[in-house]
Amino acid sequence: MTVVSPELLPRYDISGPRYTSYPTADRFVEAFTATDYLQALDHRSGGASALSQPLSVYVHVPFCESLCYYCACNKIITKHHERASGYLRYLTREVELHTERMGIGQAVSQLHLGGGTPTFLNDAELAELMAMLRRNFQLVPGGEYSIEVDPRTVDGTRLKALAALGFNRLSFGVQDFDTDVQKAVHRIQPAEQVFELVRQAREIGFESTNVDLIYGLPKQTPETFARTLEQVCELRPDRIALYAYAHLPERFKPQRRIISADLPMGAAKLAMLAQSMASFDKAGYDYIGMDHFALPNDALSIAKRQGRLHRNFQGYSTQSDCDLIGLGVSAIGRIGATYSQNAKTMEEYCDHLDQGRLPVVRGLALSRDDLARRAVIMAIMCQGQLEFESIESAWLIDFKAYFANELVKLSELEDQGLVVLEDKGFHVTESGWFLVRAIAMVFDKYLQADRNRAKFSRII
């Protein structure tokens, strides 16, 4: 597969958003409050979408037993498992505040438990959580019900319990099978353990298994990562998420334990990305986009082929562009033309709920310009192509006039072989997929006005 030319590497060794939303979460403001969120819920409940479009629900479980040095997630490191029961009570109250406004029985076609470590909860606690969600929502047949799994916290018996609770998709955090890398990031898990868990998951009947990998970690080299890629292809999960490590120690305290000198440089990272693409292509995986790969018969690949691919705060998704309710500490939601985020600390999250208020502390009401640009950026990230007419008819604009400055910048990307511009639209080239974030950044009005990109991860 074609990769980025060495001449372009220095130019695009820059920071930029992953575009799980537009505008990105750093644009959320505290002026958007729980009152604004409730108004969005009311608007949804009174509209046709409440009946025609199922919801997506994300539940954040922040607890972890041990610290992974690379992690930038909102988490609480503790071995006190009794803390989980109290957290479940607050989650129940948060859900009840939603159903008081929306009514019980809203259809849900996508549920995802993330963290932290959702499997920090024991089987009884997970059963309690799922029972509570089923009392308040209707989990529709054929939906995607997934949970992130730390391989160190489960065995075959626990996997059977997860299946019995209705989960049909698992995501295993692997990152790298190399023992030196695992030691450097404080996450030791033998490859044999993951292989056995994936084997048992297939035997139990889970519809899909995903493996998360990270390139750019300390002690990684193209040679060591090649061995991990070989093992992953042998493991043959249904989906693979391949993320570039974002080293932002000034923002994420755990990353200060990583020795910067141990991190691979840009050329080595690009080599790892290129060999990943080649390995997965040779193994028969479809490239979904940016950081996702899937086997041809997986729902994600089918959605890509049929033009039904979407992107949300969990990454690429087969679900329609539906409303998302975020539950738990720091969870992000999307209702209509709004984004919202819960309090980031347990203390503030619980305090809001103790006072009978939803814990929303910031968010954003999107403008018409935001919505038009979001449509363009999501088309780039998901389909890799855009017809001007689709935006013109949806937003009643003249694309070439409205985005005149952006088209000038796209022509520069065309000269670099990243896009192909035509009279009626444009599409991303094979090389351009390596830098699809940079292509999307062309249409990010906020980023163009504010060149402070250091808060984002490197796009390579």
N, C-alpha and C positions, 0 to 999 in steps of 0.2 A: 504494500500500500504506500502511496506517495506521502512523504513527510514534508515538514517545513524545511526550506532551504537554509543552509548555515548562515547565509547573508541576512535572513530575516530574524534569526534567533535573538540577537541583541535588541532589535527594535521591539520585539514582543515579549521580552523578559520583564513584564510589567504586572502591576496588580489590577484586578478588576472583579466585578461581581459575578456570582454564579447564576444569577437571574432565576432563582426559584420564585421570584416575584418582581414586578415592576410597578411603581417605584420600589427600590430595595428597602430592607428593614431599617437601615440606618437613616432613612428619611422620615420614619415615624415620629410623631410629635406628641408631647404630653397634653397639648390642647385637645386632643381627641380622647374622650373619657368614656367611662362605662355608660353614661347617658347617650352618647352618640352610637355606641354599640347596640344598646337596646332599641334605639330608633331604627337601626339597620335590621335588627331581628323582626321588629314590627312590620317594616316594609316588606320583608320576605314573607312573613306569615300572611300578609294581606294580598300577596301577588300570586300569579299563576305558577311561578317557579317552586313554591312550597309544595305543590302537588305533582308537578311534572318532573322535577329534578331531585333525585335523592341527595342527601348530604354526604360529605366526607367528615370523619371524626378522627382527630389526633389526640392521644392521651400521653402526656409526658410523665414518666416515672423517673425522678431525678437521682435515685439512690444507686451507689456503686460500692462494692466492698473494698476495692483497691483503685489506685490512681494510675491511669495511663497517661504518660507524660505528654503525648501529642494532642490530647483531647481538648477541644474548644467548646464542648457542650456544657450546658448548664447542669451541674451535678452536685450531689452531696456525698462525700466519701464517709462511710460509716459501716461498722459491723453490727450495729444495733438494729436488728431486723424488726424489733417491736415498733419502730418509727413508722413502718408501713401502714399499720392498722389506723393510726391517726390520720395519715395522709388520705387513705381511702374514704374516711368520713368527710373530709373537706371536698374531695372530688365528687362525692354524692351530693353535697350541698350545692356545688357549682352546677352540676347537671340539673338539679331541681330548679334552680333559678332560671335556667334556660327553658325548661319545659313549662314553668309557670307562665312564660311569655309566649312560647311557641305551641304549647300543647304537647301531650304525650303521644308517642307513636309516629314521629317524623321518620320517614324512610331513610336508611343509611346503606349505601352500597360500597363504602370503603371505610375501613377502620384500621388504624395503625397505632401500635403501642411502641413508643420510642423512649430514649433516655439520654443519659443514665443507662440503667440496666433494668428493663422490665422484668426479667427473670430473677431480679432481687426479691420480688414478691414470691411467696411460696404458693403451692398449688391451691390451697384453700383461699388465699387472698386474691389470686387471679380469678378463681371461681366467683368470689364475691363481687369483684369488679365487673366481670362479664355479666353476671346476673343483674347487677344494677343498671348496666347499659341497656340490656334487653328489656328491662322494665320500663325504661324511658324512651327508647328508640326501637324502631323496627328494622332489624338487620335482614335485608332482603336476600332471597336465594340467589346464588351465583355471584355474590359480592366478593370483594377482595378483603380478607381479614388477616392482617399480618402482624407479626411481633418481631422485634429485634432480640437476638439471642446471643449472649456471651457464652461461647462453647464451654467455658470453665464452670458454668453454673447449671448445666443440664446433663441428663443422661437419657437413655431410651425410654425409661419410665416417665420422665417429665415430658418428653416429646409426645407420648401417647396422651398425657393429660392435657397438653395444649390442643391437640387435635380434637379431643372430646369436648373442649370448651368452644370449639367452632373456628379456631384459627386454621387457615388453609395455606398460609404462606409464611415462610421463615426467612429471616435475614441473619446470617452468621457473620460476626465481626472477626475477620482473619488478619487483615492488614499486611502481614508478611509471614512466611513460614521459616525464614532464616533465624536461627537461635541468637546470633549476635545482635540482629536488629531488634528482636523481641526483648532482649536484655536491656538494650539501649532505651527502649520506650516503656519498660516496666510492664510487659504483658507477655508472660510465658504461657504458651499453649501448644503442645505437640501437634504436628500435622496428623498423626495417627488418630488423635482424638476427634478432629474435625471430619476426617474421612469416615469414621465410624458413625458419627452423628448424621452426616448427610445420607449414608447408606440406610440408616434406620428411618430417617425422615421419608425416604422414598418408599420403604417397605410399609410404613404406616399409611401413606397415601396423601401426603401433602402435595398440593397442586404445583407449587413452585418453591425452589430454594434459591436464595441469593447469597453471594459471598462478597463482602466488602474488602477491597484492597486499597492500600495507600502507597504511592511512590513519592520519593523525596524525603524519606525518613532517615534518621541518623544511621550510619554504618551501611546503608544500601549502596550497592554499585550495580551497574548494568549486568555484571556477571552473576552476582548473588540473586538479583531479582529475576534473572532468566530461569533460575532453578525453581523459584516460587511460581513463576508463570507455567512452567512445565507441570508442576504438581497440581495447580489449579485446573489446567486443561485435562489432566487425568481425573481429577475430582468431578469435573463436568457439571457444575451447578447450572440451573436453568437461566439464572441471571448473574451478571457480574457488575459491580459498581467499582470503578477505578478512580480514586480521588487523588489529586495532587495535594501533598501536605502543605498546609498554610502555617508557616512559622511566624507567629505574631506574639513573641514573649512579652512585649509591652502591654498587650491586652489580656493574655491568658497566662496566668501565673504558673500553672504546671509546666508550661513549655520552657520555663527558665531552667529546668533541670536537664534540658537537652543541650549538649555541647555543640555550639554552632559550627565548630571546625569539623564535626562529624557529618554534617549535612552535605549531600551531593550538590554540585553546582548545576547551573542551568543546562549546559550541554549534556551532562549525565542524566538529568531528569528528562530531557527531550529524548535521549536514547532509550530510556526505560519506557516512555510513552510509546515510542515508535515500535519497540520490540513487543510491547503489550498488544498493540493493534495488529501486528503481524501474526503473533501467536494465536490470538483469539480468532482472527480471520482464517488462519490455517485449520483451526479446530472446529470451524463451522459456525461460529457465532456471527450474528448480525450486529452491526454497529448501530446502536439506537441514536447516539448523539452525545457529544461532550464526554460524559463519564459513565455511560451505561452500555452494556452488551447483553444480548439474549440469544438463546437458541431459536432457530427459525419457527418452531412450533409453539413458542411461548407467547402468551397474550400480548406482551410488550412488542415483540417483533411483528405480530399480526396487526396491532394498532398502528405501528409505524408504516407498514405497507399500505394500509387502508386510509392513511391520513387522519387517524383519530388520536394521535399522540398528544398528550398534554403535559404541562410541567407545573408542579406546585411546590410547597415548602418541603416535601419529602423527595423531590427530584422528579424524574419522568414517571408518568402515570398513564394507565389505559382509561381511567375514568374521565367522564366529560368534565368540562370546565365548571365544576360545581362548587357550591358554597362549602366552606370548611369551618368546622367548629373546633377550636383548640382548647383543650382542657388541661389544667395543671399548671405548675410553676413555669413561667416564661413561655408558655405555649402561644403560638401565633395562629390567628384565624383569619378567614376572609368571608365576609358576608356582603353580597352585592358588590357595590363599588367602594367598599371599605376594607381596610386591613386593621387588625387589632392585636395587641400583645398583652399577656398577663404579667403581673408583678414577677420580678426575677428572683426575689428572695422568698424563702419559706415564711419568714416572719410577716412580710408585707402581704403575701398571698393569703395567709390564714387570717390576718387582721381584717382585710376587706370582707371575707366571707363571714367572719364572726359578727360583723356589723350588718350582715344581710345584703351586701353589695357584691356584684360580680367583680373579679379582681383585675379588670382591664385598666391598665395605667397609661397606655399610649397607643397610637394608631394613626390612621390617615384616611381621609375621604378623598377619593381620586377625582381629579378634574377630567374634563372631556379630553384634554390633550394627553393626560396620563393614560387614559383608556385607549386612545388611538395608538400611542407609542407602545403600550403593553401588547396590543394585538400584533404590531410589527415585530417586536422583540420575541414574542412567543412563537411566531411563525418561523423566525430564523432559528431559534433554539430547538424547535420540535420538527419542523418539516424541511428546514434548510433551504427554503425557497419562499418567494412571495410574489403574488400577482397584485399589481397596483390597484386594479379594479376592485378587489375584495375589500381593501381598506377604504377606497373612495366611496363605494356603495354603502358600507357600514357607518361611515363617519361623515359622509357628505362633504368631502374635501377633494381638491385637486392634488393628488399625491406629489407630483413633480414640483408643484409650486410650494406646497406646505413643507415638504422635506427637501427643498432645493440645496441647502447647505450639506445635508446628510448625503445626498446623491453625489456631491463633489468628493466627499470623503470616500464613498464607496468606489468611485472611479479610481482612486489611489489604491484601494485594496484590489481592484481588478488588475491594475498594472503589476501587482505583486502576486497574482495568481490565486487569490483567495476567494474571489467571487466572479461571477459572469453577469454583467449588466446587459439587459435587453430592453427593447422599447416598452414592453408591457410588464416588466418585472425583473427579478434577479434571482440567482441561486448560488448557494455555497458550493465551492469545488471540493474535491476530495482532500486537498491540502488545507483548504479553508476550515474543514471540520476540526482540525487540530487547534484552530484559533477562533472557534465560533463565538467565544465570549467577546473577543476583540471586535468582531463584526457587529454583534448586538450592541456593544458600547457606543457605536456610531449614533444610535438613536436614543441614547440615554441623555435626556436634556439636563438632568441634575448633575451628572458626571461631567458633562462638557462645561458646565458653569463652575463646578468645584473640582479642581484638578487634584485634590487631596485624596489619592487612591491608596495610601499606605494602610488604610483600615481593611482593605480587601486582600485576599490571597493572590499569589502569583498565578497568571493564567496558564503558564507552562509548568 
